């Protein structure tokens, strides 16, 4: 079973970027609950994506997205909420813990994924844990689900950061 301390240890540098302690704790709790519901035994077991063979760890991808997003934040003069940006980066793919499972020696989409893609399941879980609507929206809008909405500045950053990482990983195959 994945404990709070496992998540805090894995994402310690990234979590420390969130100034609001309540928000930081909620981010950890959402990861913990997603891991519990998805029946994950170790935080590093979940793959980044099923679309690329040997794609690496979801946790590594999540750290990269957070660092890319923080780099963009550091270069901009606009009013960007760093706490929301980092929380959204850390949670953008948390729904994959509900979407994927390890079965018969390989990672596959589980039955739940036939109803809810990870942006939706992650957003619903974040909402359940009373994260701010701005963070819930970043999770929801980080992928194609957000293409039909007016993304916030923070969700634009996470959307593009996510696809930069995905496209680089895909090009290396």
Backbone bond lengths (Angstrom), bond angles and torsions (degrees), N, CA, C in turn:
res aa  C-N    CA-C-N  psi(-1)  N-CA   C-N-CA  omega(-1)  CA-C   N-CA-C  phi
1 X - - - 1.460 - - 1.535 109.25 -
2 X 1.292 115.96 136.55 1.452 121.97 179.80 1.527 109.48 -82.39
3 X 1.310 115.40 127.27 1.461 121.64 -178.26 1.530 110.97 -100.74
4 X 1.300 114.54 163.96 1.467 121.19 177.11 1.526 110.44 -54.83
5 X 1.317 116.43 -41.78 1.466 121.09 -178.76 1.527 112.01 -63.82
6 X 1.339 118.02 -31.50 1.472 121.18 177.31 1.523 110.27 -63.76
7 X 1.318 116.36 -42.64 1.468 121.68 -178.55 1.522 109.83 -71.13
8 X 1.327 116.22 -43.93 1.461 119.89 179.05 1.521 111.35 -61.95
9 X 1.314 117.15 -38.27 1.462 121.24 178.41 1.527 111.36 -68.63
10 X 1.315 116.49 -45.07 1.460 121.83 -179.10 1.522 111.93 -60.89
11 X 1.316 116.87 -44.11 1.470 122.47 -173.92 1.536 112.63 -110.85
12 X 1.319 118.04 28.09 1.473 120.40 -173.09 1.526 112.72 -57.16
13 X 1.315 118.60 -47.81 1.471 120.57 -178.82 1.527 111.28 -62.67
14 X 1.305 115.78 -42.92 1.467 120.63 -177.65 1.525 111.13 -69.92
15 X 1.312 117.38 -43.35 1.463 121.03 179.68 1.530 111.39 -62.12
16 X 1.321 116.47 -34.10 1.465 120.03 -179.77 1.520 113.32 -67.21
17 X 1.321 117.49 -13.33 1.467 120.96 175.69 1.527 111.92 -75.53
18 X 1.335 117.08 -18.39 1.466 121.85 -179.44 1.526 108.23 -86.87
19 X 1.328 116.37 115.70 1.464 121.50 -178.22 1.528 112.72 -75.08
20 X 1.320 116.97 -36.61 1.467 122.06 -177.86 1.535 108.86 -74.78
21 X 1.321 115.80 109.53 1.471 120.95 -175.80 1.530 112.34 -61.27
22 X 1.322 116.83 -38.57 1.464 120.87 179.20 1.534 110.29 -63.18
23 X 1.318 116.89 -44.65 1.463 120.92 178.17 1.525 110.44 -63.31
24 X 1.325 117.04 -44.03 1.469 121.76 178.66 1.535 110.11 -57.57
25 X 1.318 116.61 -45.93 1.470 120.92 -179.95 1.526 111.54 -64.54
26 X 1.334 116.70 -38.86 1.468 120.20 179.40 1.532 111.41 -66.32
27 X 1.328 117.07 -36.87 1.466 120.38 176.35 1.527 109.75 -59.33
28 X 1.311 116.38 -45.34 1.474 120.83 179.00 1.526 110.45 -63.33
29 X 1.325 116.97 -43.48 1.470 120.78 -178.98 1.532 111.90 -64.37
30 X 1.317 117.68 -36.84 1.467 120.20 177.56 1.534 109.99 -65.05
31 X 1.331 117.37 -44.67 1.471 120.12 176.52 1.534 110.61 -59.61
32 X 1.323 115.73 -44.42 1.470 120.39 -178.68 1.531 110.98 -61.62
33 X 1.318 116.65 -45.43 1.466 120.46 -179.15 1.525 111.58 -67.48
34 X 1.317 117.34 -40.17 1.470 120.25 178.28 1.534 110.08 -62.92
35 X 1.318 116.65 -41.49 1.474 120.69 178.50 1.530 110.25 -64.39
36 X 1.326 116.09 -41.05 1.467 120.64 178.75 1.535 111.16 -63.89
37 X 1.323 116.43 -50.41 1.466 119.87 -178.69 1.527 112.12 -64.89
38 X 1.325 115.90 -33.77 1.463 120.03 179.35 1.525 113.67 -83.33
39 X 1.344 115.65 -2.88 1.470 122.92 178.25 1.533 113.23 62.42
40 X 1.342 116.72 36.24 1.455 121.49 177.86 1.526 108.94 -81.71
41 X 1.314 116.19 138.59 1.462 120.97 -178.68 1.528 112.81 -93.40
42 X 1.340 116.47 -30.30 1.462 121.19 179.07 1.529 109.04 -134.15
43 X 1.308 115.61 143.26 1.464 121.10 -176.70 1.526 111.98 -61.62
44 X 1.318 117.21 -30.28 1.463 120.57 -177.32 1.528 114.15 -89.99
45 X 1.314 118.81 4.81 1.468 120.63 -177.92 1.528 113.73 -74.56
46 X 1.306 117.68 -33.60 1.475 120.44 -173.83 1.525 110.83 -69.95
47 X 1.334 116.45 135.22 1.468 119.73 178.60 1.522 111.73 -79.11
48 X 1.319 115.93 155.37 1.458 122.65 176.47 1.523 109.74 -60.47
49 X 1.321 117.85 -50.46 1.465 121.30 -179.41 1.517 110.17 -153.48
50 X 1.320 116.27 152.66 1.463 121.48 174.08 1.524 111.04 -90.49
51 X 1.319 117.14 -7.74 1.462 121.67 -177.26 1.526 112.71 -79.46
52 X 1.329 116.92 -15.04 1.459 122.37 179.80 1.524 107.58 -128.48
53 X 1.321 116.63 124.44 1.454 120.18 179.27 1.527 109.63 -64.31
54 X 1.333 116.62 138.39 1.467 122.57 -178.87 1.535 111.39 52.29
55 X 1.308 115.56 50.83 1.465 121.36 -174.47 1.518 114.08 -73.55
56 X 1.304 117.90 -11.92 1.456 121.21 -176.35 1.516 111.20 96.06
57 X 1.308 115.15 -173.07 1.463 121.72 -174.00 1.526 112.14 -86.94
58 X 1.312 115.31 142.32 1.457 121.46 173.97 1.528 110.48 -59.78
59 X 1.318 116.83 -38.31 1.467 119.60 -179.35 1.532 111.19 -63.53
60 X 1.328 118.00 -40.26 1.469 120.29 178.24 1.527 110.68 -65.38
61 X 1.319 116.30 -42.82 1.464 120.54 176.70 1.533 110.04 -58.86
62 X 1.307 116.93 -44.50 1.461 122.05 -178.57 1.529 110.89 -62.30
63 X 1.311 117.04 -41.25 1.471 120.65 177.06 1.529 110.66 -64.28
64 X 1.332 116.69 -42.57 1.471 119.52 179.11 1.528 111.09 -61.66
65 X 1.327 116.93 -43.86 1.465 120.44 -179.10 1.527 109.96 -62.27
66 X 1.316 116.44 -41.71 1.462 119.98 179.87 1.526 110.49 -63.53
67 X 1.323 117.01 -41.89 1.472 120.58 179.64 1.529 111.62 -68.48
68 X 1.330 117.05 -40.41 1.468 120.22 176.92 1.528 109.71 -62.16
69 X 1.325 116.27 -46.72 1.466 120.84 -179.43 1.531 110.96 -61.73
70 X 1.314 117.48 -42.44 1.472 121.03 178.48 1.522 110.22 -64.09
71 X 1.321 118.09 -37.87 1.469 121.11 177.47 1.523 111.13 -62.83
72 X 1.312 116.12 -41.54 1.468 120.10 177.29 1.532 109.72 -64.36
73 X 1.308 117.03 -46.24 1.468 122.01 177.30 1.531 110.43 -52.91
74 X 1.335 116.61 -45.11 1.463 121.76 -177.38 1.525 113.01 -64.49
75 X 1.322 117.30 -22.20 1.463 121.51 -177.89 1.528 113.81 -95.56
76 X 1.303 117.86 -7.69 1.469 121.86 -174.36 1.524 111.54 -103.39
77 X 1.307 115.07 151.94 1.471 121.16 177.96 1.537 111.42 -104.69
78 X 1.332 116.69 -12.36 1.464 120.48 -179.80 1.530 110.07 -64.91
79 X 1.326 114.42 161.44 1.473 119.96 176.29 1.532 107.77 -76.72
80 X 1.316 115.39 108.34 1.464 122.80 179.14 1.517 106.68 -124.10
81 X 1.317 117.02 131.75 1.464 121.01 -179.90 1.533 108.35 -82.51
82 X 1.323 115.89 105.61 1.467 120.46 -176.78 1.529 111.97 -64.24
83 X 1.315 117.77 -39.61 1.468 119.60 178.92 1.532 110.71 -60.21
84 X 1.328 117.17 -45.81 1.465 120.39 179.17 1.525 110.82 -66.20
85 X 1.330 116.22 -40.80 1.469 121.00 179.83 1.525 110.92 -60.44
86 X 1.309 117.29 -48.74 1.469 121.16 -178.18 1.527 110.82 -68.95
87 X 1.317 117.74 -43.13 1.469 119.97 177.36 1.529 110.17 -59.95
88 X 1.331 116.57 -43.22 1.465 120.62 177.76 1.518 112.29 -63.91
89 X 1.324 116.50 -39.44 1.466 120.13 177.50 1.527 110.89 -63.85
90 X 1.320 116.23 -44.32 1.466 119.96 -178.81 1.528 112.50 -68.17
91 X 1.321 116.80 -27.33 1.465 119.95 -175.88 1.530 114.36 -106.56
92 X 1.327 118.37 -2.43 1.464 119.41 -171.95 1.529 112.65 -56.00
93 X 1.314 118.61 -36.09 1.466 121.75 -178.40 1.530 113.70 -111.61
94 X 1.326 117.75 14.36 1.467 119.89 -178.02 1.524 111.74 -59.10
95 X 1.334 117.33 -27.25 1.465 121.55 177.65 1.520 113.44 -63.99
96 X 1.333 117.47 -16.86 1.468 119.82 176.80 1.519 111.47 -65.19
97 X 1.325 116.88 -24.33 1.466 119.82 175.93 1.524 110.78 -67.64
98 X 1.323 116.82 -20.45 1.460 122.39 176.74 1.531 111.28 -98.06
99 X 1.311 117.01 -19.11 1.465 123.08 -174.99 1.528 112.54 -91.00
100 X 1.329 117.43 -29.66 1.459 122.64 -176.27 1.523 111.23 -108.00
101 X 1.332 113.91 154.29 1.459 120.12 171.04 1.517 108.75 -148.87
102 X 1.326 115.86 159.12 1.460 121.82 177.18 1.517 107.18 -101.08
103 X 1.327 116.13 117.22 1.456 120.60 -175.24 1.527 109.14 -143.33
104 X 1.307 116.02 134.18 1.462 122.12 179.25 1.528 112.54 51.40
105 X 1.335 115.43 41.67 1.448 120.88 174.78 1.513 116.77 80.79
106 X 1.344 117.61 9.03 1.463 118.42 177.79 1.523 110.98 -148.76
107 X 1.325 114.54 161.36 1.460 120.97 177.47 1.522 108.75 -86.21
108 X 1.334 114.43 133.14 1.463 120.99 -179.53 1.527 109.21 -140.13
109 X 1.335 115.54 167.12 1.462 119.47 170.88 1.519 107.87 -75.12
110 X 1.306 116.20 138.09 1.458 120.22 179.45 1.526 110.10 -91.02
111 X 1.302 116.21 175.32 1.463 122.70 -177.57 1.537 111.72 -58.15
112 X 1.314 116.90 -40.51 1.469 122.12 -179.98 1.529 111.23 -56.28
113 X 1.327 116.34 -34.70 1.477 121.48 -178.03 1.527 112.31 -66.99
114 X 1.330 117.94 -17.56 1.458 120.34 176.51 1.533 111.57 -70.96
115 X 1.321 116.07 -17.54 1.466 121.03 179.77 1.525 112.05 -105.05
116 X 1.324 116.38 -41.07 1.466 121.55 -173.81 1.517 110.98 -133.32
117 X 1.341 115.92 118.65 1.458 119.68 171.68 1.534 109.09 -71.34
118 X 1.302 116.22 161.99 1.467 120.30 -174.28 1.525 115.27 -58.10
119 X 1.338 121.19 -31.98 1.469 117.88 176.68 1.532 112.13 -63.82
120 X 1.310 116.40 -35.70 1.461 121.08 -179.88 1.524 110.41 -75.47
121 X 1.333 117.54 -49.03 1.469 119.59 -178.61 1.524 111.41 -64.55
122 X 1.328 116.99 -37.28 1.463 119.79 177.01 1.517 111.99 -66.24
123 X 1.329 116.64 -42.22 1.468 120.68 178.61 1.530 110.75 -64.73
124 X 1.324 116.46 -42.04 1.471 119.55 178.85 1.526 111.21 -62.26
125 X 1.320 116.57 -41.62 1.462 120.30 179.68 1.531 110.40 -66.13
126 X 1.319 117.21 -42.79 1.467 120.70 178.28 1.531 110.40 -61.86
127 X 1.306 116.85 -40.17 1.471 121.54 177.81 1.535 109.81 -63.57
128 X 1.315 116.18 -41.07 1.465 121.32 178.71 1.536 111.25 -59.26
129 X 1.336 116.17 -32.99 1.456 121.23 -179.87 1.531 112.79 -93.50
130 X 1.337 115.62 14.03 1.466 122.56 174.15 1.523 113.90 61.29
131 X 1.325 116.59 35.85 1.449 118.44 171.40 1.518 108.50 -71.42
132 X 1.321 117.63 155.12 1.479 119.77 179.65 1.525 110.74 -58.27
133 X 1.326 115.43 145.88 1.463 120.66 179.78 1.526 111.98 -54.77
134 X 1.330 117.00 -33.00 1.459 120.42 179.46 1.530 111.55 -62.10
135 X 1.314 117.40 -37.57 1.468 121.81 178.52 1.527 110.10 -74.74
136 X 1.314 116.68 -42.46 1.469 121.10 176.64 1.526 109.29 -56.40
137 X 1.322 116.20 -42.89 1.464 121.13 -179.27 1.532 111.77 -66.24
138 X 1.320 118.08 -39.47 1.471 121.05 177.43 1.526 109.41 -58.33
139 X 1.313 117.09 -45.29 1.467 121.73 179.63 1.529 109.57 -61.12
140 X 1.315 116.07 -49.70 1.460 121.12 -178.54 1.530 112.12 -62.32
141 X 1.328 116.62 -43.03 1.470 121.71 -170.73 1.519 114.16 -89.64
142 X 1.337 118.82 2.27 1.465 119.19 -174.49 1.528 113.29 -71.79
143 X 1.295 117.87 -16.95 1.464 121.58 -178.05 1.525 109.23 -122.60
144 X 1.313 116.77 -159.16 1.474 120.16 -173.17 1.525 113.70 -60.97
145 X 1.333 117.42 -22.69 1.459 120.05 177.41 1.530 111.18 -58.59
146 X 1.309 117.20 -30.67 1.455 121.10 -179.19 1.513 114.63 -83.21
147 X 1.333 117.46 -6.06 1.468 120.54 -176.79 1.532 113.11 -64.05
148 X 1.308 116.89 -22.86 1.470 119.63 -178.01 1.527 111.95 -100.39
149 X 1.336 116.35 11.39 1.462 120.73 -179.33 1.530 109.58 -119.08
150 X 1.314 115.24 171.19 1.461 121.24 173.04 1.522 107.33 -93.07
151 X 1.317 115.56 98.29 1.457 119.55 -177.03 1.532 111.50 -65.75
152 X 1.322 114.96 144.58 1.464 121.40 172.36 1.532 108.28 -73.39
153 X 1.317 116.69 167.33 1.467 119.60 177.35 1.527 110.26 -57.59
154 X 1.318 116.42 -45.18 1.460 120.22 -179.23 1.527 111.39 -62.32
155 X 1.331 117.48 -40.61 1.467 119.36 -179.38 1.522 111.61 -72.33
156 X 1.330 118.12 -29.48 1.472 120.69 173.97 1.526 109.35 -62.99
157 X 1.317 116.30 -44.95 1.468 120.67 -179.04 1.522 110.59 -61.88
158 X 1.328 117.88 -45.69 1.473 120.69 -178.77 1.525 110.23 -68.02
159 X 1.320 118.11 -41.73 1.467 121.54 178.43 1.528 110.72 -56.62
160 X 1.307 117.11 -50.48 1.463 120.25 -177.66 1.531 111.75 -71.19
161 X 1.322 117.66 -38.33 1.467 120.55 177.45 1.526 110.67 -60.10
162 X 1.323 115.81 -42.94 1.461 121.64 179.90 1.527 110.89 -61.76
163 X 1.310 116.42 -45.99 1.467 118.98 -177.83 1.525 112.43 -73.31
164 X 1.313 118.17 -30.32 1.465 120.05 173.30 1.523 109.09 -59.39
165 X 1.321 116.53 -50.12 1.468 120.58 -178.63 1.523 111.63 -63.11
166 X 1.344 116.50 -43.37 1.463 120.60 179.75 1.525 110.66 -62.27
167 X 1.320 117.43 -47.51 1.472 120.98 -176.69 1.529 111.39 -65.67
168 X 1.320 117.59 -38.08 1.462 119.86 175.99 1.515 110.04 -63.27
169 X 1.324 117.65 -47.31 1.478 121.46 -179.92 1.524 109.96 -60.29
170 X 1.330 116.79 -43.13 1.465 121.78 -179.27 1.535 110.95 -63.84
171 X 1.310 117.74 -37.72 1.460 121.00 -177.79 1.525 112.74 -69.86
172 X 1.324 116.46 -19.06 1.466 120.59 -177.92 1.533 113.00 -87.48
173 X 1.306 116.86 -3.97 1.471 120.42 -178.67 1.508 110.83 -79.80
